[in-house]
Structures are given as C-alpha cells and as structure tokens.
Amino acid sequence: MYYVIKLLISVMVSLLIVFVVYSVAFFWDSTPIQYSLNHRFYWVLILFSISSVVLFFSIEFIVLTLLKHKYFFDKSNSTDSSNKLPKKIERFLSKVFKIQFEKELESQVFQEREQYRKEFIGNVSHELKTPLFTIQGYVLTLLDGAHKKKKLTEKYLERTAKGVDRIISIVNELDTIAKFESDIYTLDLYPFDIDQLTDKVFELFEMEAHKKSIQFLMEKNGMDRISVWADQEKIQQVLTNLISNSITYGKNRGLTKVSFVKDHNHILISVSDDGQGIDDIHLPRLFERFYRVDQTRSRNKGGSGLGLAIVKHIIEAHNQNIEVTSNPQEGTKFVFSLPIYNPEVHIFEQD
C-alpha cells in the first residue's frame, strides 16, 4: 500500500510537470522545447518517465527536507502552533510514511538481534570449548600411560573435575537465565533481614578478601533492623556475585562497602569498591550475557560472564531496578532496591 501511494503521487506530480512544460512550450513559440513537444511525442514520455522515477525514489527525502522533521517527528518541542501543518495534511503524511518508518525500525532491530545472536553463539562456544579442551588433554594424557603414576593421575583427575564443574556451572547459569526470560521462574517471597544476609556473604568471602587485604564495611545509616520482602536465596546470589566482583576487581588493601538507605517503602542497597573502575563505554552492556570489560583478565580469573546478567534478571523478577556507576581508577558502585517488609501489605504464610 505504501509503494502504491508513492507511485500515485509520483505519477500525479510527473503529469503536472509535463503539463506545465508543455504549456510553457506551447505559448512560447521561440523555444526549441515547443518544437520537440509538438512534433516528437516521445519527448513527453521521456520527461514523464524520468520525473516519475526521480520522484518515486526521492519523495521521502523531499518531504522530510521540507518538513524539517518538526511537524510530525518533534511536535512536542514545537510551541508555535503557526508552524504546524493543517491536521488533515499532517495525519495524511503520518499514515503515508508510517509503514516505511516501521520497516526501517524493524530492520534495525533485526540487525541488532542478529549481531547479538552471533556474539552469543560465539561466546557460548568459547566458554565451553576452553574447559572441554582442558578435560580432553588430561584424559588423553592419562590414556597414553600417565595413569600408571598415582600422583600424576590424582592431579590430572582433580583438574579434570574442575573443568567439569566449570561446564556444569555455565550450563546451570544459562538454564537460570532461560527460565527468567521465559517467565517460568517463580520466587519464594518472605521477610528476612538483609543486613544479616550481607554479614553471611561477608563471611563466605573472608578468606578471599584477606588474600588482598580488602576490608568489609556495612553502613546501616541509623537503621537497626532492615527487613525486606524478597526471595532470600536469590538475593544472596545477587550479593554473592556483586561482592565477589568487588574483591576480584578491587585493589589490594582496598575496601568493599555495602550500604543501606531507606527510600519510602524501599531499601536502596549499594555494593561499591575502590578498584580499577569501568570506562563509560562499557556500562550500557555490562549486564549482557558473556559481556566482559577485559576479555583476557576476566577469563583468567574464572568468570563466566553470566553473573551480572543473572543479577539483573533476579532484581527485575522482584519488579525492581539495578544501576551501575563507575569511574576509572576510582571504583564501581552497583545500586538496587528491594521492598521493605510490611505485614499489612505482604502476606506471609508461616509454617
């Protein structure tokens, strides 16, 4: 329908052009155009054909140039009603070009999704290929005769087991993301103290933090008990991932801080470090699956690139948001919100 309308407009305007040229030639006896149009009708057809083709392929550019994008693209910024086209013309133009704009948008979205699909498949292949090749190497070495040496066999089997654990971890994380994206993952909501859960996670990473002389700090900002309404197991997974990242990318003798701030009916929870930070160019893609700021260093430190993607899915499953701010060489801060437990609002069935 869109192309039919374009063709009709092109034909009508071309006929008008031919009529004007023919009329001028007819009343202007001295011009060679009159002779051409009066005695060689095919010149009329050539003029009509050329103008129709040119108009057909340039009609969008012509209209958009004349309207300067302000009549039906940026109407909200136009305060002067005198600059606007009549509503009937505006509605007509909007309908004519709506299909074309939608097609361009669909094409752009398709290209972005195709690029994302290619990156995702490549990342999955790489993540699984590394531990698989490691396992294959140890198994082949054992089959070639290394199994006769007991100590070497135990060593290789332990490393093979680590490779298998890594593959299982990646598959489980992908399965978790798939469930969240398919809306088949259910949350077990009940009240719990988020500060106590944070203490528990701190204890889990006490040894890792000690290796880099990193200190843990919790800021309650005057709140004695911070009870939230959420899935404790999933929120522990969130805190575990964020605190683990703060240790991994934090500086030696640094600080990992978790703070709580009350915001109406919610608690804002921030996890920050004073490490190397992240450039602004990476922040928009930080929660994408397998996306890494530093490909080599991240893989060497054992990250799968799925942790932050899972974190975002968990927070969004709670109908909350998570944001990240960072400055190079100054540190990174993740902030997310959780609803404060309210017995009058949240129904909690105790066993």
VOGU-3710 file (C-alpha; in Angstrom, 3 decimals, decimal comma):
1> myyvikllis> 0,000/0,000/0,000  2,828/2,357/0,867  4,534/1,875/-2,506  1,225/2,239/-4,358  0,697/5,617/-2,691  4,248/6,649/-3,582  3,666/5,603/-7,203  0,387/7,517/-7,446  1,963/10,655/-6,014  4,933/10,347/-8,384
11> vmvsllivfv> 2,666/9,885/-11,419  0,416/12,803/-10,482  3,327/15,171/-9,904  5,013/13,994/-13,123  1,840/14,660/-15,115  1,724/18,123/-13,583  5,351/18,739/-14,570  4,736/17,566/-18,151  1,617/19,723/-18,398  3,493/22,800/-17,176
21> vysvaffwds> 6,425/22,224/-19,537  4,103/21,536/-22,465  2,047/24,660/-21,704  5,146/26,836/-21,498  6,429/25,400/-24,782  3,052/25,897/-26,451  2,806/29,599/-25,548  6,498/30,306/-26,062  6,926/29,953/-29,810  10,630/30,705/-29,844
31> tpiqyslnhr> 11,760/27,847/-27,640  13,013/24,545/-29,085  11,021/22,785/-26,396  7,781/23,622/-28,225  9,057/22,016/-31,369  10,122/18,917/-29,502  6,861/18,521/-27,663  4,631/19,289/-30,644  6,362/17,085/-33,201  8,032/14,393/-31,072
41> fywvlilfsi> 5,638/12,950/-28,594  8,235/10,558/-27,212  9,947/13,530/-25,526  6,849/13,835/-23,403  7,108/10,182/-22,453  10,816/10,564/-21,612  10,163/13,602/-19,436  7,263/11,848/-17,726  9,273/8,667/-17,111  12,340/10,454/-15,754
51> ssvvlffsie> 10,348/12,672/-13,412  8,268/9,716/-12,169  11,348/7,617/-11,352  13,154/10,503/-9,663  10,117/11,394/-7,572  9,430/7,792/-6,628  12,876/7,290/-5,151  13,309/10,753/-3,634  9,858/11,564/-2,340  10,754/10,760/1,298
61> fivltllkhk> 13,832/12,962/1,171  11,918/15,815/-0,406  9,069/15,702/2,095  11,316/15,250/5,124  13,531/18,108/3,975  10,557/20,425/3,526  9,044/19,493/6,865  12,438/19,565/8,638  11,332/16,722/10,879  9,396/19,046/13,116
71> yffdksnstd> 5,825/18,642/12,006  5,209/15,031/12,886  8,526/13,938/14,405  9,125/16,581/17,047  5,749/18,114/17,648  6,254/18,057/21,415  9,107/20,573/21,102  7,170/22,940/18,896  5,409/25,603/20,916  4,379/27,800/17,978
81> ssnklpkkie> 1,149/26,431/16,520  1,551/28,623/13,435  4,473/26,484/12,284  2,393/23,338/12,192  0,765/21,855/9,123  -3,003/21,509/8,961  -4,128/18,454/10,899  -5,594/16,711/7,838  -2,317/17,021/5,901  -0,339/16,012/8,954
91> rflskvfkiq> -2,459/12,903/9,505  -2,187/12,011/5,824  1,605/12,327/5,813  1,868/10,349/9,024  -0,136/7,481/7,552  1,794/7,534/4,279  5,211/7,285/5,919  4,288/5,282/8,999  4,792/1,948/7,240  8,201/2,987/5,941
101> fekelesqvf> 9,362/4,134/9,368  8,158/0,887/10,927  10,023/-1,130/8,310  13,227/0,790/8,928  12,846/0,282/12,667  12,178/-3,443/12,252  15,215/-3,741/10,009  17,404/-2,015/12,588  16,103/-4,201/15,425  16,626/-7,310/13,303
111> qereqyrkef> 20,229/-6,347/12,562  20,915/-5,696/16,256  19,380/-9,026/17,273  21,308/-10,864/14,578  24,551/-9,311/15,775  23,687/-10,180/19,374  22,871/-13,773/18,346  26,215/-14,165/16,607  28,077/-12,783/19,615  26,116/-15,007/21,979
121> ignvshelkt> 26,786/-18,190/19,995  30,457/-17,302/19,705  30,724/-16,625/23,444  28,955/-19,868/24,415  31,235/-21,797/22,079  34,325/-20,190/23,556  33,252/-20,668/27,173  32,536/-24,363/26,682  35,477/-25,001/24,374  38,113/-23,951/26,915
131> plftiqgyvl> 37,207/-26,427/29,709  36,376/-29,160/27,184  39,817/-28,953/25,596  41,378/-28,956/29,062  39,460/-32,100/30,025  40,331/-33,738/26,722  44,019/-33,022/27,228  44,140/-34,572/30,693  42,110/-37,632/29,656  44,288/-38,297/26,602
141> tlldgahkkk> 47,408/-37,916/28,721  46,087/-40,466/31,206  45,195/-42,863/28,400  48,695/-42,547/26,964  50,165/-44,051/30,126  50,126/-41,340/32,763  47,557/-43,339/34,743  50,380/-45,639/35,856  51,702/-42,844/38,059  49,394/-42,479/41,032
151> kltekylert> 50,258/-38,878/41,990  50,042/-37,650/38,407  46,723/-39,454/37,942  45,217/-37,797/41,018  46,485/-34,411/39,899  45,011/-34,740/36,406  41,718/-36,126/37,693  41,347/-33,179/40,073  41,929/-30,731/37,236  39,508/-32,661/35,034
161> akgvdriisi> 36,898/-32,448/37,796  37,391/-28,671/37,950  36,811/-28,466/34,206  33,620/-30,487/34,522  32,449/-28,263/37,391  33,025/-25,186/35,222  30,951/-26,628/32,381  28,156/-27,553/34,812  28,265/-24,037/36,279  27,944/-22,433/32,836
171> vneldtiakf> 25,057/-24,735/31,851  23,232/-24,072/35,141  23,646/-20,323/34,752  22,348/-20,450/31,178  19,404/-22,531/32,386  18,664/-19,948/35,085  18,702/-17,093/32,578  16,482/-19,054/30,166  13,929/-19,649/32,922  13,836/-15,977/33,881
181> esdiytldly> 13,480/-14,885/30,262  10,685/-17,436/29,732  8,845/-16,224/32,869  8,768/-19,736/34,321  10,982/-18,964/37,309  8,998/-18,472/40,493  10,218/-16,518/43,517  9,826/-17,695/47,101  8,976/-14,392/48,780  9,143/-13,983/52,537
191> pfdidqltdk> 10,607/-11,437/55,010  14,237/-11,606/56,109  16,912/-9,244/57,407  19,074/-8,078/54,523  21,842/-6,882/56,867  22,187/-10,341/58,405  22,303/-11,892/54,948  25,053/-9,448/53,998  27,072/-10,492/57,069  26,694/-14,103/55,956
201> vfelfemeah> 28,038/-13,315/52,481  30,919/-11,347/54,006  31,875/-14,455/55,974  31,866/-16,564/52,805  34,463/-14,273/51,188  36,536/-13,591/54,275  39,474/-15,698/53,066  39,484/-14,210/49,552  39,343/-10,681/50,936  42,174/-11,480/53,346
211> kksiqflmek> 44,440/-12,503/50,438  44,181/-8,963/49,009  43,914/-7,227/52,416  40,459/-5,938/51,471  38,240/-4,726/54,307  34,476/-5,157/54,511  32,245/-2,324/55,665  28,482/-2,207/56,216  26,621/1,095/56,569  23,104/0,889/58,024
221> ngmdrisvwa> 22,605/4,674/58,220  20,840/4,572/61,583  18,622/1,552/60,888  18,747/-1,239/63,472  16,833/-3,889/61,574  16,423/-3,951/57,820  13,708/-6,444/56,899  12,873/-6,811/53,219  10,268/-8,758/51,241  12,115/-10,889/48,688
231> dqekiqqvlt> 13,494/-14,295/47,775  16,363/-14,735/50,218  18,170/-17,394/48,198  18,102/-15,274/45,042  19,138/-12,081/46,837  22,021/-13,980/48,403  23,045/-14,921/44,870  22,932/-11,231/43,921  25,052/-10,145/46,878  27,453/-13,035/46,356
241> nlisnsityg> 28,061/-12,036/42,746  28,441/-8,312/43,449  30,713/-8,754/46,474  32,777/-11,365/44,633  33,276/-8,924/41,742  34,255/-6,144/44,142  37,006/-8,379/45,563  38,145/-9,665/42,181  38,453/-6,226/40,589  39,174/-4,256/43,753
251> knrgltkvsf> 42,637/-3,012/44,570  44,926/-4,504/47,199  44,339/-3,037/50,671  41,061/-1,712/49,341  37,510/-1,516/50,655  34,278/-3,286/49,775  31,298/-1,422/51,179  27,615/-2,374/51,380  25,276/0,415/52,450  21,527/0,641/53,056
261> vkdhnhilis> 19,408/3,751/52,540  15,666/3,942/53,167  13,662/5,370/50,274  9,937/5,494/51,118  8,769/1,853/51,022  12,041/0,518/49,657  15,624/-0,039/50,710  18,382/1,076/48,359  21,277/-1,356/48,605  24,643/-0,360/47,175
271> vsddgqgidd> 27,731/-2,520/46,765  30,838/-0,497/45,987  34,598/-0,888/45,755  37,565/1,410/45,209  39,179/-0,642/42,477  40,117/-0,049/38,855  36,648/1,084/37,764  34,967/0,733/34,378  35,005/3,060/31,370  31,680/4,650/30,415
281> ihlprlferf> 31,693/2,894/27,043  31,234/-0,490/28,759  28,479/0,432/31,234  25,466/0,082/28,853  26,438/-3,536/28,026  27,651/-4,589/31,448  24,570/-6,743/32,173  24,656/-8,577/28,843  25,340/-12,299/28,815  29,048/-13,130/28,406
291> yrvdqtrsrn> 29,990/-9,468/28,087  33,353/-8,664/29,634  35,166/-5,376/30,034  38,533/-7,130/29,833  38,205/-10,425/27,988  41,578/-11,907/28,926  41,719/-10,894/32,579  38,107/-11,906/33,241  38,574/-15,396/31,822  41,828/-15,845/33,697
301> kggsglglai> 40,010/-15,013/36,914  37,425/-17,694/36,232  34,370/-15,571/35,484  31,772/-16,965/33,075  30,388/-13,566/32,073  26,876/-14,605/33,148  26,856/-13,407/36,751  25,687/-9,829/36,174  23,088/-10,976/33,633  21,612/-13,271/36,287
311> vkhiieahnq> 21,777/-10,466/38,865  19,734/-8,195/36,619  17,155/-10,918/35,930  16,747/-11,603/39,653  16,270/-7,935/40,526  13,835/-7,379/37,656  11,912/-10,512/38,718  11,319/-8,657/42,008  9,960/-5,728/39,928  12,946/-3,618/40,973
321> nievtsnpqe> 15,853/-1,977/39,161  19,635/-2,175/39,359  22,037/0,517/38,189  25,804/0,822/37,960  28,068/3,851/38,150  31,820/3,804/37,797  34,863/5,957/37,260  38,199/4,585/36,028  40,719/4,152/38,855  38,111/5,251/41,415
331> gtkfvfslpi> 35,842/2,245/41,754  32,430/0,863/40,837  29,072/1,000/42,584  26,011/-1,194/41,985  22,712/0,005/43,430  19,454/-1,954/43,537  16,230/-1,669/45,510  14,062/-4,083/47,476  10,676/-3,504/49,118  10,603/-3,116/52,894
341> ynpevhifeq> 8,555/-5,815/54,578  5,134/-4,525/55,573  2,830/-7,031/57,369  -0,218/-5,062/56,203  0,777/-5,337/52,560  2,812/-8,515/52,245  1,068/-11,803/53,025  3,445/-14,196/54,731  2,215/-17,719/55,482  4,253/-19,132/58,333
351> d> 4,679/-22,870/58,725
//
